[in-house]
C-alpha cells in the first residue's frame, strides 16, 4: 500500500487529468496504418530504463534511459514471424565516468522471398528468391544532469536493402527523462528528428522518414510499472507486474484513431542475479490479418574487474 504525503497531493491531482487528456488526444490523432517503413522498427520492450539496473532496454527507445547505469550490460533479442521475416538485435551498455554509452545493432530481414513470373493464360512460375532487410547501427550516450533529470543523444546508421539495391541514412535523436514524483517519471524522446538523404542507389527513389515524438508517463507502484504512452500515430498502455523479485508478467495494448486495437502483446520476465530472460508474444492486427511474432530476449549485467568503481562495490541488489 502506498502512502502519499501532503506535499505530493497537488502534483497528483494536477498530473492525472493531464495524463487522461494526453491519452485521449493520442487516440484522436493516431493513424490507422501499422506497417509503414517511415515509422522505423516496432520493438516491444518493457525493460526501458525505469526499473533499476535494467537500463539497457531503452537503447532503441529513449536514449536518456541508459543514464546512471552502475554496471555493464548486454542484451540479445530474436524473433521469427510466419510471414518469413526474422528479427535480431544485440546491445552493449557501459558506464564511463559520469556518462553512460551504448552501442547496438538491429536487423529485420528475410532472405528467401520468392520471385514469381506471371504469364498470361499460364500458371505463375517461381523463378528464384531474393532478400529484403532493414539494419540499424546505434550509438547512444546519456548522463544524469541532476537527481531528477536525465538527457540522452543517439546516432543511428540505417540501411534498407531490397534484392540488389539499397538505401541508407544517418539519423540523430534526443531524449529526456524527468522524475516528477518519487514513483513517477515523464519521458520524452524523438525518432528521425534529423536524418540525411534517404535515397535508393540504383533507382534514385527518395524515401521519406516521418519525425515521431513520444511522450510517456511512467509510474512504479510496489515494484510494478505502469506506462501510458502517446506518439504521432498510436496510444499505448503497458504494465510490468512483478509477482516476486524474480518473476513478472508484462502486457501492453495499442489503439488507433478508430479506437480499434492495432497491436497487443503479453509475456513474462524471469531474472536471477545478473541474468534476465524476457519472452513476449506480439499480435499485429492489420485490417483482417493477424500477424503474430514471438520475441525472446536475454540480458546480462556485469562489472569488469579492471574498471570497477567504488559505487559499483557499494551497489546491492
N, C-alpha and C positions, 0 to 999 in steps of 0.2 A: 504494500500500500504506500502511495506517495503522499508525503506531507508538503503542503505548499505554504510558504511563509507569505506574510502580508505584502512585502516589497515586490513580490513577483506577480501578484494578482492582477495588477493593472496591465502588465505585459501580456498575460494570458488572455484577458478579456479583449485586448487590442489585437492579439495575434489570431485568435480563432476566426473572427469574421473575415480577416484578411485572407486566411487560408481558404475558407469556403468560397470567397469571391474569386480568388485566383483559379481554383479548381473549376468553378462554373464557367469562367471566362475561357479556360482552355478547352472545355467541351464545345463551346460555341464556335471557336475559330479553327478547331482542328480539322485537318484534311482527311479524306476517307481512304486515300491510297496507302498501301503498306509497303510495297516493294518498288522503290524508285532509286536509281543509282546515286542521285544527288544527296540523299539522306545519309549516305555512308553506311557503316556497318551496324547491324542490330545485334547488340551484345547484352543478353540478360545477365545481370550480376547484382547480387545483394551485398557483396562484400565491397563496399565503395567508400571506405575511408572513415566511417563513423564509428566502427567498433574497434576498440583499442588493439593495436598490433595486427590489423588486417588491412593496412593502408594500400597494399598493392592492388586490391580490387578496383581502385579508382583510376588506374593508369589510362584506360581507354575512355574514361568518362570525364571527371573533373580533375585536372592535374593538381589542384590545390589539396586534394585528399591524401596525397602521399607525404605531405609535410609532417614533420615531427616523428617519423618512424624511429624506433630505437634499435631496430635490427635490420640486417639484410634479409630480403625476401625474394622468393622465386615462385612464379605461378604458371602452370600449364593448363590449357583448356583444349578440348577436342569435341567434335560433333560430326554427325553424318545425317543427311536428310534424304528422304525417299526420292526426291527429285534429282538426286545424283550429285549434289554439291557437298563438299566437306569443309569443315571449319577447324582451324588450328591456331593457337596463339601461345606465345611464351613471353613472359615479362620478368625483369630483374630490377629490384629496387635496392638502393644503397644510400645510407646516410653519410654525408661528408661535412664535417663540422656542423654549421647551423643550417645547411641546405640538404635537402633530400633529392636525389636524382634517380631516374629510371630510364631504362631502355627496353623496348618491346617490339615484337613482330607479330603480325596477324595476317592470316590468309584465308580467303573464302574461294574455293576453287572446284572445278570439275574437269577431269582430263579425258573423259570418254563420252562426250556428247556426240550424237550420231549426225553425220552429214547425209542428207537424203536428196535424191534427184527425182523430180516429178516429170513424167512423160504422159502426154495426152493419150487416153484410152489404154493405159497400161498401169500395172501395179507400181507404186513408188519403190524406188531402188535405193538401198543403203550403199553409199559409195565410200564410206570411211568414217573417221572420227576426228574431232577437234577439241581444243581446250578453251576454257574461259576461267579467268581468275582475277580477283581483287586482292592486292597485297598492300599492307600498311607497315611502314617502319616508323616507330615512335620514339621520341626523346622528350623527357619532361623534367622540370626542376621546380621545386616549391620550397617555401620557408614559412615558419611561424613569424608573423610580423609582431604580434603580441600574444597575450594569453588567449585572446578570443578570435583573432583574425589570421587566416591562412591565405596566401596568394600562390598561384602556380602558373607556369607557362609550358606549353607543349608545342613541339615542332614535328610534323609528320611528312614523310615522303610516301605518296600513294601512287600505285601503278595498277592500271587495269589492262589486262591482256585478253585479246579475243583472236583465236587462231594465230595468224602470223603478224597481226597488228597490235599496237599498244598505245595507251595514252597515260601520261604521268603528270604529277603536280606536287608542289610543296605547299603545306598548309600550316598556319600558325593559329593557336588558340590560347585563350586566357580563362582562368577560373579563380573563384574565391569561396571561402567558407567562413561564415561568421557565427559564433556561438552567442545567441541572444537570450538563452535561458540555461540554467545548469544542465538541463537534459534536452535542449533544443538547438538546432543548427539551421542556418539558411545557406543554401548552396546555389551559386550562380556560375554558369560556365557556357562557353560558346563552342560551336562546331563550324568549321570552314569560315572563321572570322576573316582570315586573309588566305588567298591561295594564288599561286602563279597560273600561267596559261595552261589549261587542261585540254589538250588537243591530240587527236589521233595522228600518228606519224605518217601513215600512208594515205588515208582518206582526207586528212586535214579537217575533219569534222571537229568542231569545238563542243566539248561537254560543259554543262552548267552545274555548278555546285551551289546549292542554296545555303545561305547563312542560317544557322539554327541556334537559338538561345534557350537554355533550360534553366528553370527556376524550381528548386526543390526545397521543401521544408521537412526536416527530419527530427523525430522525437525518439529518445531512448527511454523506455519505461521498464524498470525491473529487468534490465539486460536485453530486452527485446526492442526492435527498431521498427518504427512506422515511417514510411516515406510517401509524401504527396508531391507529385512532380508535374510540371507543365512545360511544354515546349511549343514550337510553332505548329506542330502537327497533332499532338496527342496529349491526353492527360493520363497519368498513371498513379495507381495506389498500390504500394507494396508493403509487405510485412516480413520481418525476420524474427520469428518467435523461438526463443531459446527455452527448451524444455528442461535442460540441465546445462552444466558448464561445458559439456562436450557434444551436445546434440541440439540442433534447431531445425525447424521447418520453415521454408521460405515460399512465398507466393506473391504474384502480382497480377494485375489486370489493367489493360489499356483500352480506352474508349476513343471512338472517333466523333466527328461533329454531328452524327446522327444518333448518338447515344447507343451505338452498337459496339460490341466487343471486337476489337481488331486483333488483339493478342492476349493470351494469358499463359501463365507458367506456374509451376509448383515444383517443389523439390526439397532437399534436405542438405544440411551441412554437418559433418562429423569432424570433430577436432580432437587431437590427442597431443598435448605438449606443443611442439613446434610444427606439427603437421595438421593440415586441414584438407578435407575432401568435400567437394560440392557437386551435387547432381541436380540438374534442372530439366524438366520436360516442358517444352515450349510449343504452343499451338498458335500458328498464324492463320487467321480467318480471312481469306482473300476471296471476296464475293461468295460463290457457292463451293469453294475449295478449301479444305483444311490441310495445312502443311505442318507436319509435326517434326520436331527435332529434339534429340536428347543430348544435353550438354554435360560433360564430365570435366571437372576442374580439380587440380591438386595444387596446394600452396604450401610452402615450407619457409620458415624463418630461421636465421642463424646469425651469429656474431663471429667473424673470423678472429682468431686469437691475436693476430698482428695489429689489428686496428680497434680492439675493444676499448671503449671509453668508460670513464667512471660511471656515467649514468646508465650504461648498459649493465654494469655489475650491480647497481642499486635497483634495477627493474625486476619486479617479481610478477609472475602470472598467477 
